[in-house]
Amino acid sequence: MKTVSGHGNYIRGIGLIGQIGEYVAAYGKRACLFGGKTALSLVSDPIIKSLQQHGIEVLPPIWYGGECSESNIYTLKDRVVEFHPDVLLVAGGGKAIDTVKALGFLLNLPVIAIPTIASTCAAATCISILYDDQGEYLEISRKSKSPDLIVVDTQVILEAPVRYLTSGIGDTIAKWFESKAANQKAAPNAFNCGAVALARFVYELLLKEGKSAAESIDKRVISSELEDVIDAIIVVSGSISNYGGDDCRTAAAHAVYSGLTIFPEVHEVYHGEIVAFGILTQLALEGRPDEEILEVISYYKQVNLPSTLGEMGIDTSLITEEQWKTLGSVTVEIEDMANMPFAVTPQMVTDGIHRADQLGRSEKERSL
């Protein structure tokens, strides 16, 4: 039996935050609004006003807890279960959205995702990435659900720091490198082959329009390139994950991301930024020539993505041999790594990270 999950309706436009009640009304008359602290400070007032204008009762905004962790999910459940909500709303980034997707699964309630940044595809996928309360990666949870509705206010995305968008670019281009690697191992079918084809299209789109989209945010001007990139990051990328499924969703780049979370320094680095470095490591693992890796690094320079450990706050001179060994052993156990078409050892991981970092540093020094 083949099962493919997908998101519900997707709506993108200017000023949608102030109209949200019109869309929520179809799901019931009692709502809970969750989100990150920054997101709630920016959008909770117009959201609540719109809900109330449409006769929807809503609790005061609730912070999701800062990490998509099991303890936060159950804390939120305890806070809202006696309110008997009809629908859950979540505003913010990937971790906030993943947390409420898991809560929606737990309570069997519809979820409306309102991404306030274009940094991941969390709003369009059926999984949640679980961390401990300190932000260290634990696992991919399937006790989650795809949002029933995704509402993107382009003006809100435009006003967010550009770094969120470039992080989203990093996370999204990984779909091409990871899906084509994973599909060498997976039994080919219409879904995973379609996912790879779509991933290639999105990669080429981001190479062409990513820099212009970032410049649009810097200039605070909505452009067709920005709209394309928002759609690619939030929805098309999620469709690639949904079509690819477990055996063609991710590979070494995301495994390296998860492994690097053992270092507290990266907890302030955005998901897609770390994944971008993971792409370089994956290319090194695959034995790609320096020229191919340097070509990707060259693009990173255009959109301000990291290509070295140092740019993510990790001082390699302070990493002990034991920490390198732990990084390698942890990373190969991440389930994403099992999608690589060859066996990967801990030593291969650390060698790949060293090579990626060295190429990034040499390119950085060359451009000074």
Residue, then its C-alpha position, 0 to 999 in steps of 0.5 A: m500500500k502506498t500512502v502520500s500525505g499532503h497539505g491543505n489549501y495554500i493562500r498567499g497575498i498581502g494583508l491576509i493576517g487581518q482577514i484570517g477570521e474569514y478563513v478560520a470560520a470554516y473550522g469552528k467557533r473556538a480557536c487557540l493561537f500559538g506561536g513564537k514570541t516574536a511572531l506573536s508580538l507582530v501578528s497576534d493582535p490583528i489575528i485576534k481582532s479578525l477572529q473576534q470580528h467573525g464571532i470566533e472565541v479565542l484564548p489569549p496567545i500562547w507561546y509554544g515553548g521555544e523548542c518542538s519538544e515532547s514536554n512542550i507539546y504536552t504542556l500546550k495540551d494541558r493548557v487548552v484541552e479544557f477550552h475544547p477548541d475547534v481549531l489550532l492556529v500557529a504563527g511563526g517559524g518551523k519549530a513553532i509550526d511543528t509543535v502545533k502540528a504534533l499537538g493537532f495530531l494529539l488532539n485530532l484537531p485541524v491546524i492552520a499554519i501562518p508562517t511569518i518567515a519563509s525559512t522551512c517547509a514545515a507548514a506543508t509537511c506531515i512530520s515534526i522534528l523533535y528536539d530536547d528542551q535544550g535544542e538538541y535533535l532527537e528524532i523525526s516524529r510521525k505523530s504529527k499532521s499536515p496543516d489543513l490550511i496555510v496562510v502566508d501574508t507576503q507583507v509579513i514575510l517582506e518585513a522579516p529579516v532577510r536572513y530567514l529567507t536565505s536560510g529557507i533557500g539553504d533548506t530548500i536547495a538541499k531537496w535537490f542534492e538529497s532527493k537525487a542521492a536518496n533516489q539511487k537507493a529507493a525503488p523508483n516510482a512515480f512519486n519519488c521520481g516526481a519529487v526528484a524532478l520537482a527538486r531539480f526545478v526548484y534548485e534551478l529556480l533558486l539559483k536564478e531568483g534567490k539573490s533577487a528575492a533576498e534583495s527584494i527584502d533588503k529593499r522592502v519591495i515585493s517582487s515576482e522573484l520574492e513571491d516565487v521563492i516564498d512559494a518554493i520554500i514553504v509549499v513546493s519544497g514541502s510537496i517534494s518531501n511529501y511525494g518523496g516520503d521517508d525514503c526520499r525526503t532527506a539524506a546526509a545534509h540533514a543528518v549533518y545538520s542534526g549531528l551538529t546540534i550537539f554543539p550549543e554554538v549552533h543553536e542560534v544558527y538557523h536550520g537552513e544555514i546548518v543544512a547548507f553546510g550539510i550539503l557541502t559535507q554530503l557532496a564531500l561524502e559523495g566524492r564530488p570534485d572540488e570544483e563542484i563543491l566550490e560552485v555551490i559555495s560560490y552561490y552561498k556567497q551570493v545569498n549569504l549562507p555559511s560555508t565554514l564551521g566558523e561562520m556558524g560559531i564553531d571554533t574547530s581549534l576548541i573541538t576535542e578528538e572525543q567530540w569529533k568522534t561523537l559527532g561522527s557516531v551521532t550523525v551516522e545514526i540519524e535516520d536521514m543518513a540511511n537514505m544515502p546510496f552507500a554505507v557512511t561511517p563516522q570517520m567518513v562524516t568527520d572527513g567530509i566535514h573537514r573537507a567542506d570546511q577547508l574548501g569554504r575557508s580557502e574560498k573565503e580567504r581567496s575572496l578577501 
